Amino acid sequence: MHLSQQEFKAFVQENSENRRLSSKKLVTVWTAHTKQSISAITMCQNLKKVGLTSCIPRKKPTMTEVHCQAHL
């Protein structure tokens, strides 16, 4: 199913506080909002068109003994 660009941009702006939702959860929100079902792949493709790409945050580095001593 093809989504209109304006409709999708409006949806993204409304849900901007939910930045960390997975694509599957965004599909659930989209389906509840518009009564149109789409796949998670379609959601990802449309997010990329709007300029939003996925990323995995880096893990925090472990503290060495030197860092632990400096905190004390």
trRosetta pair geometry for C-beta under 8 A, 3 or more apart (Angstrom, degrees):
i j d omega theta_ij theta_ji phi_ij phi_ji
1 36 6.4 -160 136 176 161 118
1 37 7.9 119 7 81 147 53
1 38 5.7 -111 56 -99 115 91
1 42 7.1 46 55 -157 76 164
3 7 6.1 -127 179 79 88 115
3 8 4.8 82 136 -58 127 117
3 38 7.1 -12 -53 -85 119 153
3 42 7.5 124 -13 161 116 113
3 46 5.6 11 53 -109 137 148
4 7 4.2 80 68 8 98 110
4 8 6.7 -177 85 -9 49 86
5 8 6.0 -62 -148 39 28 107
5 9 6.2 28 156 -20 65 108
5 49 7.4 -108 -117 132 95 129
5 50 8.0 158 -155 -84 80 85
6 9 5.8 -54 -145 36 30 111
6 10 6.4 31 156 -19 64 106
7 10 5.9 -56 -153 35 28 111
7 11 6.6 30 149 -20 62 107
7 34 7.6 72 173 -107 123 141
8 11 5.5 -52 -150 34 36 115
8 12 6.4 35 153 -20 67 103
8 46 5.3 -115 -151 173 153 128
8 49 7.9 43 104 77 152 119
8 50 6.5 -137 125 -61 112 127
9 12 5.7 -52 -148 35 33 111
9 13 6.4 31 154 -18 65 106
9 50 6.1 165 -95 -122 75 120
10 13 5.8 -55 -148 37 31 110
10 14 6.4 32 154 -20 64 107
11 14 5.8 -56 -150 35 30 112
11 15 6.4 -3 162 9 65 113
11 30 6.5 39 -167 -110 148 88
11 33 6.6 127 -125 109 107 157
11 34 7.6 -43 -90 -40 131 122
12 15 6.4 -75 -144 54 26 90
12 16 6.7 60 153 -71 63 80
12 47 7.4 139 -101 -117 126 75
12 50 5.7 153 -30 163 167 167
12 52 6.9 -175 -147 -10 136 145
13 16 5.8 -14 -152 -34 34 115
14 33 8.0 137 90 -134 149 148
15 18 4.8 -43 -180 40 90 112
15 21 7.4 -43 165 18 123 144
15 26 7.3 134 128 -129 157 90
15 29 6.3 94 -104 139 150 152
16 19 6.7 15 -180 -66 51 86
18 21 4.6 21 155 -24 106 120
18 26 7.8 159 116 -92 124 84
18 29 7.4 144 86 -65 164 167
21 25 4.4 -122 -171 90 101 121
21 26 5.1 126 116 -58 122 83
21 29 7.2 2 174 -8 164 138
22 25 4.9 91 54 11 77 101
22 26 7.0 -138 97 -5 40 88
23 26 5.4 -53 -146 37 35 114
23 27 6.4 42 152 -25 65 100
23 40 4.3 97 122 -163 114 95
23 43 4.8 150 -165 92 96 126
23 44 5.2 -21 -116 -60 148 91
23 47 7.6 -115 -109 -5 100 144
23 54 7.7 -57 -46 -73 108 134
24 27 5.6 -47 -152 29 33 115
24 28 6.8 36 148 -19 62 101
24 40 5.1 -26 -78 -95 65 130
25 28 5.4 -46 -153 31 39 115
25 29 6.6 39 149 -17 66 101
26 29 5.6 -51 -148 38 36 111
26 30 6.1 40 151 -22 67 105
26 43 5.4 143 97 -174 117 143
26 47 7.9 34 129 -64 168 130
27 30 5.5 -52 -145 37 32 115
27 31 6.2 33 155 -21 65 105
27 37 7.8 46 176 -158 102 64
27 38 6.0 -134 -136 75 97 80
27 39 7.1 -42 -119 170 144 15
27 40 5.4 -84 -35 -84 141 66
27 43 5.2 -109 -72 -44 88 147
28 31 5.8 -52 -146 35 29 110
28 32 6.5 26 156 -14 63 107
29 32 5.9 -58 -149 40 30 109
29 33 6.0 27 154 -20 65 114
30 33 5.7 -62 -144 39 27 111
30 34 6.0 -22 175 21 67 111
30 36 7.2 -57 146 73 95 84
30 38 6.3 -37 111 33 143 113
30 43 6.8 -158 -7 -103 153 116
31 34 7.0 -74 -126 55 19 77
31 35 7.1 52 -176 -114 56 17
31 36 6.7 -126 -117 74 58 40
31 37 5.2 28 -112 -98 116 64
31 38 7.5 -155 -69 20 86 70
38 42 4.5 -107 174 81 110 136
38 43 6.0 130 109 -53 119 83
39 42 4.7 101 57 4 79 100
39 43 7.1 -137 100 -4 46 86
40 43 5.4 -50 -151 34 37 117
40 44 6.5 39 151 -20 67 102
41 44 5.7 -52 -150 35 33 111
41 45 6.4 34 151 -19 65 105
42 45 5.6 -53 -147 36 33 112
42 46 6.3 27 156 -14 66 107
43 46 6.0 -61 -148 40 28 106
43 47 6.3 31 153 -22 64 107
44 47 5.6 -53 -146 34 31 113
44 48 6.5 33 155 -19 64 104
44 54 7.2 -36 -135 -24 104 121
45 48 5.8 -55 -154 34 31 112
45 49 6.7 34 148 -22 64 103
46 49 5.4 -46 -149 30 39 116
46 50 6.6 34 154 -15 65 103
47 50 5.8 -58 -152 39 33 108
47 52 4.5 -72 179 77 92 102
47 53 7.2 144 125 -86 101 32
47 54 7.8 63 108 -44 142 82
48 51 7.6 64 -175 -66 31 13
48 52 7.1 -100 -79 69 30 53
48 53 5.8 52 -108 -90 79 79
63 67 4.3 -126 -160 88 87 129
63 68 5.4 106 140 -57 122 82
63 71 7.8 -20 -157 -11 145 137
64 67 5.0 100 51 7 70 99
64 68 7.2 -130 100 -4 39 88
65 68 5.4 -51 -145 36 37 114
65 69 6.3 36 155 -19 67 104
66 69 5.9 -55 -150 36 29 109
66 70 6.4 29 151 -21 63 107
67 70 5.6 -55 -148 35 33 113
67 71 6.6 33 154 -21 65 104
68 71 5.9 -57 -155 32 32 111
68 72 7.0 30 151 -22 63 103
69 72 5.9 -54 -154 27 37 111
